[in-house]
Amino acid sequence: MPVFSTELFLSTLALIGAVIMVSALLSGLVERTGFPQVAIFLALGACIGPIGLGLLDAGLQSPILRVVATLSLVLVLFTDAVSLNLTEVRTHKLLAVLVLGPGTLLSAALTSAAAHWILGLTVPMALILAASLASSDPVLLRGVLKRPELSARVKQALRLESGMNDAVLLPVVLVTMTFLSQGGFSGGDWAKLLLNILLLSPAAGVVVALASIGLLEFVRRRMGVRRDYESIYSLGVAFAAFAAAESIHGSGFLAAFAAGIAISALDVELCDCFLEYGETTAEMALMFTFVLFGTSLIWTGFSAATPAALVFTALVFLLRPAAFQPALWPARLDWRERMQIGWFGPKGLSSLLLILLPVFASIRGSEPLLTLCCFIVLCSVALHGLSPLLLGKGAVTGEPETKAAHTITIDELRALFASGARHYIVDSRSERTHDEGLTIPGSIRLHPDSPVVAATQAQLARDAVLAVFCA
């Protein structure tokens, strides 16, 4: 008997198409207004769910939800790792340590204590809930990081946190789940679990990544590989690393993160290809997951809105800034910057995916945690998603007119120099490639994420010819 009926298959296919089309059509609106993209897809899920057209109901027993949620968590962890700028991490070591150590862990500890005392949860259950809620959602943060009103140091801290905090919080969830499922630990159990988390699972991811990078480099030299296909290749590496670790009874999620770190460190070209093409594919998958949650599951969170839960929810949003204020003090950030870093820690898909792990593992008492997490995520989408709108307009209107673009050769560039025409050499490489150390004499740096804003600030002449270096 097939797992998926024909009607379910067609509904799922139509849903994937709708997600892709809606993402494309609303991308400009989301970019200009800062309106939370996540809210749009949750609303789309509600429209096709039981309270809407009744086309799809992705509840906890839905096989689609289980598969998509697992793949999405793999993509979240892998994307976080690949997108991590290791040069930035090395440059801002102190900030990275403070954000991930005292900041993230103190926030999770305070939230765990609140869950234990206010909600009456056992310590292990409180730890799982707190670790899940301490995870920052990279999708919601993406809009925040583009706001020019935030200082560079605030953006650095948020990028570092969103790129690495899941690697700190996931082991907490996995260890606590194992403790609950086994009813306790002996000394040998602790050693075996730590070996799995610290060595076996990451090693599986690194081995897959090294083998994949070596194979890709061999083919590059012999035949060449298209850049857009390299991004697809990197997604294959993520799923292969997950499967390899799971086949040896390790954690595929930790393996996917380790594979992403290995690619980020060893193959800049593959990493940049993923950021150019594959990251969009991964984001579509994450948006699809939000639609599935929006059909019915996330709205069950409103049933958790008891007085105690409301008090706890308020504390979740207040305890994080309270934890980050003292935690980031050694980084010599002013109190406003520390407050902004503490506030912009949105709870979203990462939190939902982490809290689903004990639910899928049939850990007793985990389903109420999911319901409460759904409610907190809805509150976070409203509060954190709309918060950037209060910072002011970040988009630039009245973009300068541009001439048709084409690839320019070295000889044409020399001819341009000799002609005396007004021109600029623009360095628009990605941050990772730009940090390689190669500089172009006389070039003007325009960040590829916000070229219009950077060009306006640099007061470039509108009638000039731009020779853009973006390799």
Secondary structure, 3 states (H helix, E strand, C coil): CCCCCHHHHHHHHHHHHHHHHHHHHHHHHHHHHCCCHHHHHHHHHHHHCCCCCCCCCCCCCCHHHHHHHHHHHHHHHHHHHHHCCHHHHHHCHHHHHHHHHHHHHHHHHHHHHHHHHHHCCCHHHHHHHHHHHCCCCHHHHHHHHCCCCCCHHHHHHHHHHHHHHHHHHHHHHHHHHHHHHHCCCCHHHHHHHHHHHHHHHHHHHHHHHHHHHHHHHHHHHHCCCCHHHHHHHHHHHHHHHHHHHHHCCCCHHHHHHHHHHHHHHHCHHHHHHHHHHHHHHHHHHHHHHHHHHHHCCHHHHHHHCCHHHHHHHHHHHHHHHHHHHHHCHHHCCCHHHHHHHHHCCCCCHHHHHHHHHHHHCCCCCCHHHHHHHHHHHHHHHHHHHHHHHHHCCCCCCCCCCCCCCCCCCHHHHHHHHHHCCCEEEEECCCHHHHCCCCCCCCCEECCCCCHHHHHHHHCCCCCCEEEEECC
